[in-house]
């Protein structure tokens, strides 16, 4: 078979200009005109201020460890949650800031409680919630145990602020809890795992009122029951010599007798508030223990 030869004509570069250069010029011009105008403010990157020793001290409460030293059953039994919401609001408080808007500590705390209730109900529809409010110097049951989301939402929304006093009687809170709960008996083998557990979550919001706690014999028996857990989330002013934050921390940490409770101090940090509330979602019989360290 004869080979087919295709002739190739070579063009002289000196005579004709490179057409690609014209194409590039034509493309570059319209690209230069594509300027997107935006009304958004210019983002300014500033160095983050150095955290002081007190902030580092507070963050050490987020250390978690295994719970193998405890022999409680790791079971997802229903929870009866007692949500204790502090109505008191300190004078000249520092507000929470969210999306360039300022919020009172109580309003931001109620927002976190709403989210907590909704998520716990999503996790287990058998969970029930009761609401107790902390008044000037005592505690009062606002809503008995229920899983009705509408009732819970209305009850939290109706909570309004109250004045603060120099002292707060924490015994009144546990007397109110004892009068409205039925605790499983840990000594009865037939109740292992228990039908339910009772968990109290105290949302404390005072920075100048040290809670006075002198538990009676009945309250001590309640606190030593392994199926009763008392978590604490405290929102407070920046720790200074003028307030009693450290003393309040110590007083509220003394409530836990079994080493199973969680304790979260939160300054006026919106992100940390919601992160700590999220850490309270775990089931007390299944979550790791929190190691409380002090410097």
Buried (B, 14 or more C-beta within 10 A) or exposed (E): EEEEEEEEEEEEEEEEEEEEEEEEEEEEEEEEEEEEEEEEEEEEEEEEEEEEEBBEBBEEBBEEEEBEEBEBEEEEBBBBBBBBBBBBBBEEBBEBEBEEEEBBBBBBBBBBBBBBBEEBBEBBEEBBBBBBBBBEBBBEBBBEBBBEEEBBBEBBEEBEBBEBBEEBBBBBBBBBBBEBBEBBEBEEEEEEBBEBBBBBBBBBBBBBBBBEBEBEEEBEEBBEBBBBBBBBBBBBBBBEEEBBBBEBBEBBBEBBBBEBBBBBBBBBBBEBBBEBBEBBEEBBBEBEBBEBEEE
